[in-house]
Amino acid sequence: MEHIDRRMLMMGVALLPVAARAAASGNAAERAGLDALVRKWADEQGFRGLIALGRKGEVTVGSAQGLANVETRLPFGLDLPMAIASISKRITAVVAMRLAERGQLSLDTPIGRYLPDYRSDNGAKVTLRHLLSNSSGIPNQFGAVVRARPELFGKDMPTREAVSLFASGDPVFAPGTRFDYALTNWILVQAILETVSGARFPDLVRALVTTPLRLPATRLEHLSGSQSYRTLDPPTVWTSPAADYLAAGGGFYGTARDLMRFAHRVYSTSFLTPGSRRALTMIEVASDHYALGGRVREVTIAGKSVRCAWDTGNREGYRSVLGHRLDGEGTVVVLNNTGYSQRTMDEVAEAALRLQAG
């Protein structure tokens, strides 16, 4: 039965369950349990979004509350692309691993080898591994530069120009000694991947990840009609321009179905070599449980500690979680468009995985 939140009705916005019953391989108890979980989080925590559970890369059940676009009354759906923000970093890390498997780069080679025009001191000490684990020590100069030159905000430019403007500051700590979640790292990663491959970053992702993994909706273009919101009463759209040079760190849109497939095939199949899979799930920065492009967390499920690849995203009002059990026993995707607390998004995802385990 459709669940209606009285507070949202007062704003004229009905909460609609997602039309996800086509993915009906999950059992009735799992479907009922997920619907109840989503209603509970909607009533008690104000959750607006989609939760999907799956196994072996296929969605088994999905449920949602709210609307992906309030103005057009577009419902959430398993095949509706939404911004996945920093989950893009894990996609980028997979591109790097595939190029490493081909011998085109190494995680532990100083980045000056790949970017000979980059400042020599940073270039001699920082490696791709440092960049992919947000531990390079290279500061984020974006805010300071854009404040001084506001015409640069949202302006597209070659990635190498962005490196010069935003990612060439004096280091603030020795590489590998601390964690700093700076977009600087990912501008440099994008520049390196483009340089060693000779391809534009979107083309590289398409050739090495989205096409072979059959992720048709995972792309940089926003084609779905979904919106993110600062407020729902009244509906206030949350938008911010995203330049091309930020693609590697947070530019992608994707669907619950694509994310489910991505997680299974990257972590649980032979798409990558065993060495690459180990590298993606080896924690590099213990303080933040961060590996390459995302975190690895221990989640208590059925009374046991289960190791999970844990990727999250935060862009404008969009929030996202992709949690994949590294024992291969389940995956959860949570997508939201109302600026929901990331901590609560994690709690929602953990609760869904526990539900899936029975």
NUTITI-846944 format. One record per residue (C-alpha): residue in three letters; residue number from 0; x, y, z. Coordinates in steps of 0.25 Angstrom, whole numbers, plus 2048, in hexadecimal, padded with zeros to 3 digits. Each point is the difference from the previous one (the first is absolute). Example, Ala and Ser with C-alpha at 12.3 -4.5 7.8 and 13.67 -1.06 7.14 Angstrom:
BEGIN
<res = ALA n = 0 u = 831 v = 7EE w = 81F>
<res = SER n = 1 u = 806 v = 80E w = 7FE>
// end
This chain:
BEGIN
<res = MET n = 0 u = 800 v = 800 w = 800>
<res = GLU n = 1 u = 805 v = 80E w = 7FD>
<res = HIS n = 2 u = 805 v = 807 w = 80C>
<res = ILE n = 3 u = 7FD v = 80F w = 801>
<res = ASP n = 4 u = 807 v = 809 w = 80A>
<res = ARG n = 5 u = 7F6 v = 80A w = 805>
<res = ARG n = 6 u = 80B v = 80B w = 801>
<res = MET n = 7 u = 803 v = 7FF w = 7F1>
<res = LEU n = 8 u = 7F1 v = 800 w = 7FD>
<res = MET n = 9 u = 7FF v = 80D w = 806>
<res = MET n = 10 u = 80A v = 805 w = 7F5>
<res = GLY n = 11 u = 7F9 v = 7F9 w = 7F5>
<res = VAL n = 12 u = 80B v = 7F6 w = 7FE>
<res = ALA n = 13 u = 7FC v = 7F1 w = 801>
<res = LEU n = 14 u = 80A v = 7F6 w = 804>
<res = LEU n = 15 u = 7FF v = 7F5 w = 7F6>
<res = PRO n = 16 u = 806 v = 7F2 w = 801>
<res = VAL n = 17 u = 80A v = 7FD w = 7F5>
<res = ALA n = 18 u = 7FB v = 7F7 w = 7F4>
<res = ALA n = 19 u = 80A v = 7F6 w = 802>
<res = ARG n = 20 u = 7F8 v = 7F3 w = 801>
<res = ALA n = 21 u = 805 v = 7FC w = 7F3>
<res = ALA n = 22 u = 80C v = 7FC w = 807>
<res = ALA n = 23 u = 7F9 v = 7F6 w = 808>
<res = SER n = 24 u = 80A v = 7F5 w = 802>
<res = GLY n = 25 u = 800 v = 804 w = 80F>
<res = ASN n = 26 u = 7F7 v = 7F8 w = 808>
<res = ALA n = 27 u = 7F3 v = 806 w = 806>
<res = ALA n = 28 u = 806 v = 801 w = 80E>
<res = GLU n = 29 u = 80C v = 808 w = 7FB>
<res = ARG n = 30 u = 7F6 v = 80A w = 7F8>
<res = ALA n = 31 u = 7F7 v = 802 w = 80B>
<res = GLY n = 32 u = 80C v = 802 w = 80A>
<res = LEU n = 33 u = 806 v = 80A w = 7F7>
<res = ASP n = 34 u = 7F3 v = 808 w = 7FE>
<res = ALA n = 35 u = 7FE v = 800 w = 80F>
<res = LEU n = 36 u = 80F v = 805 w = 802>
<res = VAL n = 37 u = 7FE v = 80B w = 7F6>
<res = ARG n = 38 u = 7F3 v = 805 w = 806>
<res = LYS n = 39 u = 806 v = 800 w = 80E>
<res = TRP n = 40 u = 80C v = 808 w = 7FB>
<res = ALA n = 41 u = 7F7 v = 80A w = 7F9>
<res = ASP n = 42 u = 7F7 v = 801 w = 80C>
<res = GLU n = 43 u = 80B v = 801 w = 80B>
<res = GLN n = 44 u = 80C v = 806 w = 7F8>
<res = GLY n = 45 u = 7F9 v = 807 w = 7F4>
<res = PHE n = 46 u = 807 v = 7F7 w = 7F6>
<res = ARG n = 47 u = 7FD v = 803 w = 7F1>
<res = GLY n = 48 u = 806 v = 7F7 w = 7F6>
<res = LEU n = 49 u = 802 v = 7F2 w = 7FB>
<res = ILE n = 50 u = 806 v = 7F4 w = 807>
<res = ALA n = 51 u = 803 v = 7F4 w = 7F7>
<res = LEU n = 52 u = 805 v = 7F2 w = 805>
<res = GLY n = 53 u = 807 v = 7F6 w = 7F7>
<res = ARG n = 54 u = 808 v = 7F3 w = 7FE>
<res = LYS n = 55 u = 80B v = 7FD w = 7F6>
<res = GLY n = 56 u = 7FE v = 80D w = 7F8>
<res = GLU n = 57 u = 7F1 v = 7FF w = 7FF>
<res = VAL n = 58 u = 7F5 v = 808 w = 807>
<res = THR n = 59 u = 7F7 v = 7F7 w = 808>
<res = VAL n = 60 u = 7F7 v = 80B w = 806>
<res = GLY n = 61 u = 7FF v = 80F w = 801>
<res = SER n = 62 u = 7F7 v = 80A w = 807>
<res = ALA n = 63 u = 7FF v = 80F w = 801>
<res = GLN n = 64 u = 7FA v = 80C w = 807>
<res = GLY n = 65 u = 7FF v = 80E w = 7F9>
<res = LEU n = 66 u = 802 v = 805 w = 7F2>
<res = ALA n = 67 u = 80C v = 801 w = 7F7>
<res = ASN n = 68 u = 7FA v = 80D w = 7FA>
<res = VAL n = 69 u = 7F5 v = 807 w = 808>
<res = GLU n = 70 u = 7FC v = 809 w = 7F5>
<res = THR n = 71 u = 7FE v = 7F5 w = 7F6>
<res = ARG n = 72 u = 7FC v = 7F6 w = 80B>
<res = LEU n = 73 u = 80A v = 7F7 w = 7FA>
<res = PRO n = 74 u = 801 v = 7F3 w = 809>
<res = PHE n = 75 u = 80D v = 7FA w = 804>
<res = GLY n = 76 u = 804 v = 7F3 w = 7F9>
<res = LEU n = 77 u = 80A v = 7F5 w = 7FF>
<res = ASP n = 78 u = 804 v = 805 w = 7F2>
<res = LEU n = 79 u = 7FF v = 80F w = 802>
<res = PRO n = 80 u = 80E v = 807 w = 800>
<res = MET n = 81 u = 804 v = 809 w = 80C>
<res = ALA n = 82 u = 80D v = 807 w = 803>
<res = ILE n = 83 u = 809 v = 7F6 w = 808>
<res = ALA n = 84 u = 80A v = 80A w = 803>
<res = SER n = 85 u = 80C v = 7FA w = 807>
<res = ILE n = 86 u = 7FD v = 7F2 w = 7FC>
<res = SER n = 87 u = 806 v = 805 w = 7F3>
<res = LYS n = 88 u = 80D v = 7FF w = 807>
<res = ARG n = 89 u = 7FF v = 7F1 w = 801>
<res = ILE n = 90 u = 7FD v = 7FF w = 7F1>
<res = THR n = 91 u = 80C v = 809 w = 7FE>
<res = ALA n = 92 u = 809 v = 7F6 w = 808>
<res = VAL n = 93 u = 7FB v = 7F4 w = 7F8>
<res = VAL n = 94 u = 805 v = 808 w = 7F3>
<res = ALA n = 95 u = 80D v = 802 w = 807>
<res = MET n = 96 u = 801 v = 7F1 w = 803>
<res = ARG n = 97 u = 7FD v = 7FC w = 7F2>
<res = LEU n = 98 u = 80B v = 809 w = 7FB>
<res = ALA n = 99 u = 809 v = 7FA w = 80A>
<res = GLU n = 100 u = 7FD v = 7F2 w = 7FC>
<res = ARG n = 101 u = 804 v = 804 w = 7F1>
<res = GLY n = 102 u = 80D v = 805 w = 805>
<res = GLN n = 103 u = 7FD v = 80F w = 7FD>
<res = LEU n = 104 u = 802 v = 805 w = 80E>
<res = SER n = 105 u = 804 v = 7FC w = 80E>
<res = LEU n = 106 u = 7F9 v = 803 w = 80D>
<res = ASP n = 107 u = 80E v = 803 w = 807>
<res = THR n = 108 u = 807 v = 808 w = 7F5>
<res = PRO n = 109 u = 802 v = 80F w = 803>
<res = ILE n = 110 u = 7F6 v = 807 w = 7F8>
<res = GLY n = 111 u = 80A v = 80A w = 7FA>
<res = ARG n = 112 u = 803 v = 7F4 w = 7F6>
<res = TYR n = 113 u = 7F2 v = 801 w = 7FB>
<res = LEU n = 114 u = 7FF v = 810 w = 801>
<res = PRO n = 115 u = 80E v = 805 w = 7FC>
<res = ASP n = 116 u = 7FB v = 80E w = 800>
<res = TYR n = 117 u = 7FB v = 7FF w = 80F>
<res = ARG n = 118 u = 808 v = 806 w = 80B>
<res = SER n = 119 u = 80C v = 7F7 w = 802>
<res = ASP n = 120 u = 800 v = 800 w = 810>
<res = ASN n = 121 u = 7F2 v = 7FB w = 801>
<res = GLY n = 122 u = 802 v = 7F7 w = 7F3>
<res = ALA n = 123 u = 80B v = 7F9 w = 806>
<res = LYS n = 124 u = 7FA v = 7FC w = 80D>
<res = VAL n = 125 u = 7F1 v = 7FE w = 7FD>
<res = THR n = 126 u = 7FB v = 7F3 w = 7FA>
<res = LEU n = 127 u = 7F3 v = 7FC w = 7F9>
<res = ARG n = 128 u = 7FD v = 7F8 w = 80D>
<res = HIS n = 129 u = 801 v = 80C w = 808>
<res = LEU n = 130 u = 7F6 v = 807 w = 7F7>
<res = LEU n = 131 u = 7F6 v = 7F5 w = 7FF>
<res = SER n = 132 u = 800 v = 7FF w = 810>
<res = ASN n = 133 u = 7FF v = 80F w = 802>
<res = SER n = 134 u = 80D v = 800 w = 808>
<res = SER n = 135 u = 809 v = 808 w = 7F6>
<res = GLY n = 136 u = 802 v = 80D w = 809>
<res = ILE n = 137 u = 7FD v = 809 w = 7F4>
<res = PRO n = 138 u = 7F7 v = 80A w = 804>
<res = ASN n = 139 u = 7F3 v = 804 w = 7FA>
<res = GLN n = 140 u = 801 v = 80E w = 7FA>
<res = PHE n = 141 u = 7F3 v = 800 w = 7F9>
<res = GLY n = 142 u = 7F8 v = 809 w = 80A>
<res = ALA n = 143 u = 80B v = 80B w = 801>
<res = VAL n = 144 u = 802 v = 800 w = 7F1>
<res = VAL n = 145 u = 7F2 v = 801 w = 7FD>
<res = ARG n = 146 u = 7FE v = 80B w = 80B>
<res = ALA n = 147 u = 80B v = 808 w = 7F9>
<res = ARG n = 148 u = 7FB v = 7FD w = 7F2>
<res = PRO n = 149 u = 7F1 v = 7FD w = 801>
<res = GLU n = 150 u = 7FE v = 7FF w = 7F1>
<res = LEU n = 151 u = 807 v = 7F2 w = 801>
<res = PHE n = 152 u = 7F5 v = 7FA w = 808>
<res = GLY n = 153 u = 7F9 v = 7F5 w = 7F8>
<res = LYS n = 154 u = 809 v = 804 w = 7F4>
<res = ASP n = 155 u = 805 v = 7F4 w = 7F7>
<res = MET n = 156 u = 80E v = 7FF w = 7FD>
<res = PRO n = 157 u = 80B v = 7F6 w = 7FD>
<res = THR n = 158 u = 803 v = 7F7 w = 80B>
<res = ARG n = 159 u = 80F v = 804 w = 800>
<res = GLU n = 160 u = 7FC v = 80F w = 801>
<res = ALA n = 161 u = 7F8 v = 7FC w = 80C>
<res = VAL n = 162 u = 80C v = 7F9 w = 806>
<res = SER n = 163 u = 808 v = 80D w = 7FF>
<res = LEU n = 164 u = 7F5 v = 809 w = 806>
<res = PHE n = 165 u = 7FB v = 7F7 w = 80B>
<res = ALA n = 166 u = 809 v = 7F4 w = 803>
<res = SER n = 167 u = 80E v = 806 w = 800>
<res = GLY n = 168 u = 802 v = 806 w = 80E>
<res = ASP n = 169 u = 80A v = 7FD w = 80B>
<res = PRO n = 170 u = 7FE v = 7F3 w = 807>
<res = VAL n = 171 u = 7F9 v = 801 w = 80E>
<res = PHE n = 172 u = 805 v = 7F2 w = 805>
<res = ALA n = 173 u = 809 v = 7F5 w = 7FB>
<res = PRO n = 174 u = 7FA v = 7F7 w = 7F6>
<res = GLY n = 175 u = 7F9 v = 7F4 w = 806>
<res = THR n = 176 u = 800 v = 805 w = 80F>
<res = ARG n = 177 u = 7F2 v = 806 w = 800>
<res = PHE n = 178 u = 7F3 v = 800 w = 7FA>
<res = ASP n = 179 u = 7FA v = 80C w = 7F9>
<res = TYR n = 180 u = 7F4 v = 7FF w = 7F8>
<res = ALA n = 181 u = 804 v = 80A w = 7F5>
<res = LEU n = 182 u = 7FB v = 801 w = 7F2>
<res = THR n = 183 u = 80E v = 804 w = 7FD>
<res = ASN n = 184 u = 804 v = 7F1 w = 800>
<res = TRP n = 185 u = 7F5 v = 7FD w = 7F5>
<res = ILE n = 186 u = 804 v = 80B w = 7F7>
<res = LEU n = 187 u = 80E v = 7FA w = 800>
<res = VAL n = 188 u = 7FB v = 7F2 w = 7FE>
<res = GLN n = 189 u = 7F8 v = 804 w = 7F4>
<res = ALA n = 190 u = 80B v = 807 w = 7FA>
<res = ILE n = 191 u = 809 v = 7F4 w = 801>
<res = LEU n = 192 u = 7F6 v = 7F6 w = 7FB>
<res = GLU n = 193 u = 7FE v = 809 w = 7F4>
<res = THR n = 194 u = 80F v = 802 w = 7FD>
<res = VAL n = 195 u = 804 v = 7F1 w = 801>
<res = SER n = 196 u = 7F4 v = 7FC w = 7F7>
<res = GLY n = 197 u = 7FF v = 80B w = 7F7>
<res = ALA n = 198 u = 7F1 v = 800 w = 801>
<res = ARG n = 199 u = 7F6 v = 80A w = 806>
<res = PHE n = 200 u = 7FB v = 7FB w = 80E>
<res = PRO n = 201 u = 7F2 v = 7FE w = 7FC>
<res = ASP n = 202 u = 804 v = 7F7 w = 7F4>
<res = LEU n = 203 u = 80A v = 7F9 w = 809>
<res = VAL n = 204 u = 7F5 v = 7FC w = 80A>
<res = ARG n = 205 u = 7F7 v = 7FC w = 7F5>
<res = ALA n = 206 u = 80A v = 7F7 w = 7FA>
<res = LEU n = 207 u = 806 v = 7FA w = 80D>
<res = VAL n = 208 u = 7F4 v = 7FF w = 809>
<res = THR n = 209 u = 7F2 v = 804 w = 7FC>
<res = THR n = 210 u = 800 v = 7F8 w = 7F3>
<res = PRO n = 211 u = 807 v = 7F3 w = 804>
<res = LEU n = 212 u = 7F8 v = 800 w = 80D>
<res = ARG n = 213 u = 7F3 v = 803 w = 7F9>
<res = LEU n = 214 u = 7FC v = 80D w = 808>
<res = PRO n = 215 u = 7F8 v = 808 w = 7F5>
<res = ALA n = 216 u = 7FB v = 80A w = 809>
<res = THR n = 217 u = 80D v = 804 w = 807>
<res = ARG n = 218 u = 805 v = 80D w = 7F9>
<res = LEU n = 219 u = 804 v = 80E w = 803>
<res = GLU n = 220 u = 7F3 v = 806 w = 7F9>
<res = HIS n = 221 u = 7F4 v = 803 w = 808>
<res = LEU n = 222 u = 7F5 v = 7FA w = 7F7>
<res = SER n = 223 u = 7F6 v = 7FB w = 80A>
<res = GLY n = 224 u = 7F7 v = 80C w = 805>
<res = SER n = 225 u = 803 v = 7FD w = 80F>
<res = GLN n = 226 u = 803 v = 80C w = 808>
<res = SER n = 227 u = 807 v = 802 w = 80E>
<res = TYR n = 228 u = 7FA v = 80A w = 80A>
<res = ARG n = 229 u = 804 v = 809 w = 80B>
<res = THR n = 230 u = 7F2 v = 801 w = 806>
<res = LEU n = 231 u = 7F3 v = 7F9 w = 7FC>
<res = ASP n = 232 u = 7F7 v = 80A w = 807>
<res = PRO n = 233 u = 800 v = 807 w = 7F6>
<res = PRO n = 234 u = 808 v = 7F8 w = 7F6>
<res = THR n = 235 u = 80D v = 807 w = 7FE>
<res = VAL n = 236 u = 809 v = 7F9 w = 7F6>
<res = TRP n = 237 u = 80F v = 7FF w = 804>
<res = THR n = 238 u = 809 v = 802 w = 7F4>
<res = SER n = 239 u = 80F v = 803 w = 7FE>
<res = PRO n = 240 u = 808 v = 7FF w = 7F3>
<res = ALA n = 241 u = 80A v = 7F4 w = 7FF>
<res = ALA n = 242 u = 80B v = 803 w = 7F7>
<res = ASP n = 243 u = 806 v = 7F4 w = 7F7>
<res = TYR n = 244 u = 80D v = 800 w = 808>
<res = LEU n = 245 u = 7F8 v = 7FC w = 80D>
<res = ALA n = 246 u = 7FB v = 7F3 w = 7F9>
<res = ALA n = 247 u = 809 v = 7F6 w = 806>
<res = GLY n = 248 u = 7FD v = 804 w = 80E>
<res = GLY n = 249 u = 7F1 v = 802 w = 800>
<res = GLY n = 250 u = 7FA v = 802 w = 7F2>
<res = PHE n = 251 u = 7F8 v = 7F4 w = 7FD>
<res = TYR n = 252 u = 7F1 v = 7FC w = 800>
<res = GLY n = 253 u = 7FC v = 7F2 w = 801>
<res = THR n = 254 u = 7F4 v = 7F7 w = 804>
<res = ALA n = 255 u = 7FE v = 7F6 w = 80B>
<res = ARG n = 256 u = 800 v = 7F5 w = 7F6>
<res = ASP n = 257 u = 80E v = 805 w = 7FA>
<res = LEU n = 258 u = 806 v = 801 w = 80E>
<res = MET n = 259 u = 7FC v = 7F3 w = 804>
<res = ARG n = 260 u = 806 v = 7FA w = 7F4>
<res = PHE n = 261 u = 80D v = 808 w = 801>
<res = ALA n = 262 u = 802 v = 7FB w = 80E>
<res = HIS n = 263 u = 7FE v = 7F1 w = 7FE>
<res = ARG n = 264 u = 809 v = 800 w = 7F3>
<res = VAL n = 265 u = 80B v = 808 w = 806>
<res = TYR n = 266 u = 801 v = 7FA w = 80D>
<res = SER n = 267 u = 7FB v = 7F2 w = 7FE>
<res = THR n = 268 u = 804 v = 7FB w = 7F2>
<res = SER n = 269 u = 80C v = 7FF w = 7F7>
<res = PHE n = 270 u = 7FE v = 80E w = 7F9>
<res = LEU n = 271 u = 80C v = 804 w = 808>
<res = THR n = 272 u = 80C v = 7F8 w = 803>
<res = PRO n = 273 u = 801 v = 7FB w = 80F>
<res = GLY n = 274 u = 80B v = 80A w = 802>
<res = SER n = 275 u = 7F8 v = 80B w = 7FC>
<res = ARG n = 276 u = 7F4 v = 7FC w = 808>
<res = ARG n = 277 u = 809 v = 7FF w = 80C>
<res = ALA n = 278 u = 805 v = 80E w = 7FE>
<res = LEU n = 279 u = 7F2 v = 806 w = 7FF>
<res = THR n = 280 u = 7FD v = 7FA w = 80D>
<res = MET n = 281 u = 80D v = 802 w = 808>
<res = ILE n = 282 u = 7FE v = 80B w = 80A>
<res = GLU n = 283 u = 80B v = 80B w = 7FD>
<res = VAL n = 284 u = 7FC v = 80A w = 80B>
<res = ALA n = 285 u = 7FC v = 7F9 w = 80D>
<res = SER n = 286 u = 7FA v = 80D w = 806>
<res = ASP n = 287 u = 7F5 v = 801 w = 7F5>
<res = HIS n = 288 u = 7FF v = 7F1 w = 7FC>
<res = TYR n = 289 u = 804 v = 805 w = 7F2>
<res = ALA n = 290 u = 805 v = 7F7 w = 7F5>
<res = LEU n = 291 u = 801 v = 804 w = 7F2>
<res = GLY n = 292 u = 7F4 v = 809 w = 7FB>
<res = GLY n = 293 u = 7F7 v = 7FC w = 80C>
<res = ARG n = 294 u = 7FF v = 7FA w = 80E>
<res = VAL n = 295 u = 800 v = 7F2 w = 805>
<res = ARG n = 296 u = 7F8 v = 7FE w = 80D>
<res = GLU n = 297 u = 7FC v = 7F5 w = 80A>
<res = VAL n = 298 u = 7F1 v = 800 w = 801>
<res = THR n = 299 u = 7F9 v = 7F7 w = 80B>
<res = ILE n = 300 u = 7F7 v = 7F7 w = 7F9>
<res = ALA n = 301 u = 7F9 v = 7F4 w = 807>
<res = GLY n = 302 u = 809 v = 802 w = 80C>
<res = LYS n = 303 u = 80D v = 7FF w = 7F7>
<res = SER n = 304 u = 809 v = 80A w = 7FB>
<res = VAL n = 305 u = 800 v = 800 w = 7F1>
<res = ARG n = 306 u = 80A v = 808 w = 7F7>
<res = CYS n = 307 u = 7F9 v = 808 w = 7F6>
<res = ALA n = 308 u = 805 v = 80A w = 7F5>
<res = TRP n = 309 u = 7F9 v = 80C w = 804>
<res = ASP n = 310 u = 7FF v = 80C w = 7F6>
<res = THR n = 311 u = 7F8 v = 80D w = 803>
<res = GLY n = 312 u = 7FD v = 80C w = 7F8>
<res = ASN n = 313 u = 7FC v = 80E w = 803>
<res = ARG n = 314 u = 7FD v = 80B w = 7F5>
<res = GLU n = 315 u = 7F6 v = 80B w = 801>
<res = GLY n = 316 u = 7F4 v = 7FA w = 806>
<res = TYR n = 317 u = 803 v = 7F2 w = 7FB>
<res = ARG n = 318 u = 805 v = 7F5 w = 80A>
<res = SER n = 319 u = 804 v = 7F2 w = 7FD>
<res = VAL n = 320 u = 805 v = 7F3 w = 806>
<res = LEU n = 321 u = 805 v = 7F4 w = 7F9>
<res = GLY n = 322 u = 803 v = 7F5 w = 80A>
<res = HIS n = 323 u = 805 v = 7F2 w = 7FB>
<res = ARG n = 324 u = 803 v = 7F4 w = 809>
<res = LEU n = 325 u = 80E v = 7FB w = 7FD>
<res = ASP n = 326 u = 7FB v = 7F2 w = 803>
<res = GLY n = 327 u = 7F7 v = 802 w = 7F4>
<res = GLU n = 328 u = 7F3 v = 7FE w = 808>
<res = GLY n = 329 u = 7F9 v = 80D w = 7FD>
<res = THR n = 330 u = 800 v = 80E w = 7FB>
<res = VAL n = 331 u = 7F8 v = 80D w = 804>
<res = VAL n = 332 u = 7FE v = 80D w = 7F8>
<res = VAL n = 333 u = 7FA v = 80C w = 807>
<res = LEU n = 334 u = 7FD v = 80D w = 7F7>
<res = ASN n = 335 u = 7FB v = 80D w = 806>
<res = ASN n = 336 u = 7FD v = 80E w = 7FA>
<res = THR n = 337 u = 7FD v = 808 w = 80C>
<res = GLY n = 338 u = 80E v = 803 w = 807>
<res = TYR n = 339 u = 7FE v = 7F4 w = 80A>
<res = SER n = 340 u = 80A v = 7FE w = 80B>
<res = GLN n = 341 u = 80B v = 7F7 w = 7FA>
<res = ARG n = 342 u = 801 v = 7FA w = 80E>
<res = THR n = 343 u = 7F1 v = 7FC w = 7FF>
<res = MET n = 344 u = 802 v = 7FB w = 7F2>
<res = ASP n = 345 u = 80A v = 7F7 w = 805>
<res = GLU n = 346 u = 7F7 v = 7FB w = 80B>
<res = VAL n = 347 u = 7F5 v = 7FE w = 7F6>
<res = ALA n = 348 u = 809 v = 7F7 w = 7F8>
<res = GLU n = 349 u = 805 v = 7F8 w = 80B>
<res = ALA n = 350 u = 7F2 v = 7FD w = 805>
<res = ALA n = 351 u = 7FC v = 7FC w = 7F2>
<res = LEU n = 352 u = 80C v = 7F6 w = 800>
<res = ARG n = 353 u = 7FC v = 7FA w = 80D>
<res = LEU n = 354 u = 7F2 v = 7FF w = 7FB>
<res = GLN n = 355 u = 805 v = 7F8 w = 7F4>
<res = ALA n = 356 u = 808 v = 7F7 w = 809>
<res = GLY n = 357 u = 7F3 v = 7FC w = 807>
// end
